[in-house]
Amino acid sequence: MAAALLRRTACLRSLVHQSLRGGDASLRQPKGADNYYRYTSGTPSCLQQASSPCVYSNEDEYADLDWDKLGFGSIPTDYMYITKSAKDGNFEQGHVSRYGSVELNPAAGVLNYGQGIYEGTKAYRKENGHLVLFRPDQNAIRMKMGADRMCMACPSVEQFVEAVKETALANRRWVPPPGKGTLYIRPLLIGSGPILGLSPAPEFTFLVYSSPVGNYFKEGIAPLNLYVEEEFHRASPGGTGGVKSITNYAPVLKALANAKSRGFSDVLYLDSVNKKYLEEVSSCNVFLVKGNLISTPVARGTILAGVTRRSIIEIAQDQGYQVDERTIAVEELFDADEVFCTGTAVGVAPVGSITYQNRRAEYRTKSQSVSEELYVILEGIRRGLIEDKKGWTIEI
Ligand SMILES: *Cc1c(COP(=O)(O)O)cnc(C)c1O
């Protein structure tokens, strides 16, 4: 008790020396620290602070947040990781610094030509309080592929994983208690150097920030109602649908807004050539279940091959299901027993209905559903309730 108190006091003391530039400090400051902040205008000594033992020693301390009210909003946490590429395209040794705004040249490649890719991964808290990352190497590899497509320099897999680890550890008090949510971690690679003519930016910045999250959809864990979009498309052959390019997301906002205004949860996109085959949802992959067969659209460049998608395919096969990655005609929606979506942010989300051309298909979503069976296993592995025989988790 006394030791914990001492640690906490030491930590508070250290905190008051930190700069509070950027973000909403009131969300971050520990209880009782109000008086100190008055005396601490802009001391930019973040680097030492970030790696000071204080951050890592208050293991059992949680940020002051109502963990029962988490949605998928952006809540600023204490630290972010940042580094930039040198002339040779290699990235400098990065570091965590205080979370805050970044400064960009108006001619930055990302601002003018959309040269940017992102990733999404999570830190989970096990019942014993320890923190776990789930397959961050897969995100690192995907970022490398995306960077190649977008003509960007990219950190190595090791550097990426290390950055995710450091960000999670530095913000550990923001990792929600088990069962309340997770710390969503957002690695971001942007063309930060100035460029006027169309060409790759001369410098890239890699940063990793995080936010505690609960359910992605406002429906919570209630089944989703999807709308099959026919006017707008998310991706096209030869385009960038298969990588997490920032340029893939603003263009779907219109379709998403239309669907939401009509009471739907999200949009299910069709292929842009035949307008007939299922692709995916705005930010997650889709699966159909029919008897013992689980099908998901094959990822051939227009679909983002999710880490969750791949993991669920493997778990389903282990459970004795037949899993097919194939071309799925939209008409098959009316023949499926069950449909669900997968993604780091959404988890494994059951779909209650899908509407296509004024026809509405409804699905099984009860607790005996296949999606629930698979989700329980996936979540069990992440939370340390089921032994991880696949080497998917990294305790940090
Ligand atoms: C991120 C994303 C997914 C899910 O990928 P995960 O690796 O499982 O998080 C699926 N579709 C789109 C369009 C995405 O952006």
The ligand as a Tripos MOL2 file, in Angstrom:
@<TRIPOS>MOLECULE
LIG
   15    15     1     0     0
SMALL
NO_CHARGES

@<TRIPOS>ATOM
      1 C1         -8.7360   -2.7000  -41.3690 C.3       1 LIG1
      2 C2         -9.7500   -3.2210  -42.3050 C.ar      1 LIG1
      3 C3        -10.2640   -4.5230  -42.1840 C.ar      1 LIG1
      4 C4         -9.9420   -5.4310  -41.0460 C.3       1 LIG1
      5 O1         -8.5980   -5.8080  -40.9500 O.3       1 LIG1
      6 P1         -8.0430   -6.3640  -39.5740 P.3       1 LIG1
      7 O2         -6.6070   -6.6340  -39.8430 O.co2     1 LIG1
      8 O3         -8.8000   -7.6100  -39.2670 O.co2     1 LIG1
      9 O4         -8.2690   -5.3280  -38.5630 O.co2     1 LIG1
     10 C5        -11.1520   -4.9530  -43.1670 C.ar      1 LIG1
     11 N1        -11.5510   -4.1360  -44.1670 N.ar      1 LIG1
     12 C6        -11.0850   -2.8770  -44.2860 C.ar      1 LIG1
     13 C7        -11.5610   -2.0530  -45.4220 C.3       1 LIG1
     14 C8        -10.1820   -2.3870  -43.3790 C.ar      1 LIG1
     15 O5         -9.7440   -1.1260  -43.4800 O.3       1 LIG1
@<TRIPOS>BOND
     1     1     2 1
     2     2     3 ar
     3     2    14 ar
     4     3     4 1
     5     3    10 ar
     6     4     5 1
     7     5     6 1
     8     6     7 2
     9     6     8 1
    10     6     9 1
    11    10    11 ar
    12    11    12 ar
    13    12    13 1
    14    12    14 ar
    15    14    15 1
@<TRIPOS>SUBSTRUCTURE
     1 LIG1         1 GROUP 0 **** ****
